[in-house]
């Protein structure tokens, strides 16, 4: 093949994507550059001043792990009033909501952000808010953005039912990527009941069943990663149970499943029973970001 001086490389895979969230994030308010709660609140005030209607405002990208203090619900209320505001951290491990958003989502009053297990069900439910569900056209545009960057495949670890969503997308003509659609422990009974195994086709040759994801700890950006040294008195957040006590830890291999255990701060597979030896600074100065898809948290590889 004559490439006329160019290079031919294997197609790129993104090994960790939350596709639905990332598609929605292209229409969310970008707050990734804000250095602290005060700056975020000033940005929210300006955004709301030019935003018609009464629908929710969703922002994305802040990294509160590097802030000098924790944000509060009251200060967000002061600039937003009765307009629901949901701010999703760049690592997706915490959400800063105002009181109007807490009420809209049926949550009790609180003073600070939601984190980890308290936050993930809320994050998964954001699609129920008015105007937040992406259209097929927006999803197709998102796929086009990925393929334009050389991606040929993704591992979709969306918190909702990726193994149901992708066959529906393929039927609608969104079929330009190879997709491995993952699942979580709370969905495992359904996929086992349907006799699905890792690698099974879901829709044609391109959409297949992906791995079972087990989250073993929190995130450095949220100060919940399970670390050898504490974050100002807290050693972090361990989300998994010890080896042998988690029902799904033994069942998947016997049923043809590939497990994926992810310590969230590093993206490197490790046993859920192995405590991370990484050291947590009191105030992390910076956190990594992903250039191709803002919602991803893992390295790309050729495939």
C-alpha positions, 0 to 999 in steps of 0.5 A: 500500500502506498500511503504517500508518506502517511502512517497507517496505525491500528484503530483506537479503542477507548477502554472506558466511556459513559457514552450517554453521559458524554453525549449529554455533556456536550450540551452542559455548562462547562465549569472545568476551569473554575478554581473553586466554589466561588468561581463556580457560583459566579459562572452559574449566576451569569449562565442563569441570567441568560437562560430562558425558561425554568428547566434545570441547568446542568454543569460539568467538569469541576474538580473539587479535590483540588479546592481549598474547601468543600462547596455548599448547597446554601451558596449554590442556592444563593445564586440560583433561587428556584431554578434546579442546578445540578453540577457533575464533577469531572470524575463523575464521582460527586454531584453538587446540587442546589435545593431545587434540584434535590427536591426535583429529584426526590432527595432529602435536604443536605448541606454538601455534595453527594458522593459515590454510592449516594450519588451514582443512582442520582447520576443515572436518573438525570435522564429523567429530567426534562430536556436532558435525554439526548436525541438520536441525532445528538448520539449520531453526532457524538459517534461521528466526533469519536470516529473523526478522532480515529476511534473504532471501538469503545467499552461503554460502562454507562450506569444505565442499561448499555446492553439494551441501549446499544441494540436500540441505537444500532436499529436506529442506524447508529452503527459506526463503532464497535461497542462492548456494552458493560454491566454492573452488579445490580444488572447482573441477574438480568444479563445472566437470566438472558444467558448473555456472556462477555463477547456475545453479539447484541446487535450484528457483529459490532455490538457485543456484551462487555465486562462486568464492572466492579468499582473497588474504591473512590476517586482522587478528584473527589478525595474518596480514593482508598489510599495509604495516607489520609485526606485530612483525616479520611483514608478514602472510600472503599466501595467493594466488599472483601474478596469472597463476600461479594456474590458477583466476584465468583459467579461471572467466570463460571458463566462466561463473564469477564470481570473488570475491577477498577480502582477509580483513581488510576484506572488500573485493574487490581483486586478489590481486596488490595488496598491502594498504596498510592499517597493522597496529598492534602489538596491535590494540585491537579487531576488528569483529564481525558482529551477525547471524551470528557467522561472517560477515565482510562487509557486508550489502546490499539485494537 
